[in-house]
């Protein structure tokens, strides 16, 4: 299984470590969406940003102050 990289801007090291653990086993968008629905409260897609006809960024909340951005192709 491939490793999902976590790049952080302005997040503290504990938050980055939590994000790394959370996304480590989420190689597909289907996995990401299932993970989000399983959170308490659910972490639903907040926004989908179209980059071009093939690439989209899927933004999901991560805690009260952060978001995860998943680059999909």
C-alpha positions in Angstrom: 0.0 0.0 0.0 1.3 3.4 -0.8 1.8 6.1 1.8 -0.3 9.2 1.6 1.9 12.3 2.1 0.9 15.0 4.6 2.1 18.5 3.8 1.3 21.0 6.5 1.2 24.8 6.5 0.8 26.5 9.9 -0.3 23.4 11.9 1.4 22.4 15.1 3.4 19.1 15.2 0.6 17.2 17.1 -2.0 18.1 14.5 0.3 17.0 11.7 1.0 13.7 13.4 -2.8 13.1 13.9 -3.4 13.9 10.2 -0.6 11.5 9.2 -2.2 8.7 11.3 -5.7 9.5 10.0 -4.8 9.4 6.3 -2.2 6.7 6.3 -4.6 4.0 5.1 -6.8 6.2 2.8 -5.4 5.6 -0.7 -8.7 6.3 -2.6 -11.3 9.0 -2.5 -13.9 6.3 -1.6 -11.7 5.5 1.5 -11.5 9.2 2.4 -15.3 9.6 2.2 -16.0 6.5 4.3 -13.4 7.7 6.9 -15.1 11.1 7.0 -18.6 9.6 7.6 -17.2 7.4 10.4 -15.9 10.4 12.4 -17.8 11.8 15.3 -19.1 14.2 14.3 -18.9 13.2 10.6 -16.3 15.0 8.6 -18.2 15.7 5.4 -16.8 17.3 2.2 -16.7 21.1 2.8 -15.7 22.0 -0.7 -14.5 20.6 -4.0 -12.1 22.9 -5.9 -11.7 22.2 -9.6 -8.1 22.7 -10.7 -8.7 21.5 -14.3 -10.8 19.0 -16.2 -9.0 16.1 -14.5 -7.8 17.3 -11.1 -9.9 18.4 -8.1 -9.1 19.2 -4.5 -11.5 17.8 -1.9 -11.5 19.7 1.4 -12.7 18.2 4.6 -12.6 19.6 8.1 -10.1 18.1 10.5 -10.8 19.2 14.0 -12.1 22.7 14.8 -9.4 24.8 13.1 -7.9 22.7 10.3 -8.9 21.2 6.9 -7.5 18.3 5.0 -7.1 18.8 1.2 -7.1 15.7 -0.9 -5.8 16.1 -4.4 -7.7 13.8 -6.7 -7.1 13.0 -10.4 
